[in-house]
Amino acid sequence: MAENENIEAELTQFFDTLSATIELTQPVYNKLNESLSEDYNIFSGMYVDEQRVSRFICSLLDQTSGHGQGNKFLISFLSHIISKLELINNEHGKKMIRSLDRIIKFWIPNDRTSITVKPEVKLQSPSMSTKKKRSIDFTINIDPNEGKPFGIGIENKPWATDQDDQIRDYNKYLN
């Protein structure tokens, strides 16, 4: 019983201190927020769905879309993919890392590859496991002047979960 009272007293003291800290820092936070707009989301006034998010990402990754940044976003995105592939310790992951690394370091800077970014790529494969119409949210197709062309399929899932056999269908289509 005494232990419960001790825990209750500690929790009360913790939350009292926390409340006082929030009360003291709130004016500073409000002043900073006037300059930084930390709480503002530019998308809050727009209707945003999975397809629009995919098209927006594609427009950033496509070096010809008019954003003026060339291939910077694409290189950053591919570098991020490499960082995630490094977590996969198998030969396929290592092969993908080597390929992407070569693309980033040699092919893109020397304009020795054709890269196409496409949103909403419809799957048309008779071997798919379902009769449902599927589409990959966007693909990055890389066709180097030397070497074998390949593609990366990206499924953007901000508000949904995977459907039955979805990844298997994508894998069959992409391979």
HUPE-V437326 format. One line per field, one symbol per residue. ss: DSSP state (~ for helix, > for strand, _ for the rest). phi: phi as a letter, one per 40 degrees, with the letter a starting at -180 (. if undefined). psi: psi as a letter, one per 20 degrees, with the letter a starting at -180 (. if undefined). Layout:
ss = ???
phi = ???
psi = ???
This chain:
ss = _~~~~~~~~~~~~~~~~~~~~~~~~~~~~~~~~~~~_____________~~~~~~~~~~~~__________~~~~~~~~~~~~~~_____~~~~~~~~~~~~~~~~~_____>>>>>>>>>>____________>>>>>>>>>>_____>>>>>___________~~~~~~~~~_
phi = .ccccccccccccdcccccccccccdccccccccccfdccbccccbcbbdcccccccdcccccbchcgcgbdcccccccccdcccccccacccccccccccccccbccccfbabbbbbcfcccbbccccbcccbacdabbbbbccbhccabbbbbcbcbbbccdgcccccccccc
psi = ghgghggggggggghgggghgghhighgggghhhhilhipoiihjqoprgghgghggghhhoijijijjcjgggggghhhgghhhhiomrhgghggggghgggghggghjlkqpppppqmoppnpijqiriqpqqpgqqoponqhprpqrqpppoomhjrrqrpjghggggggh.
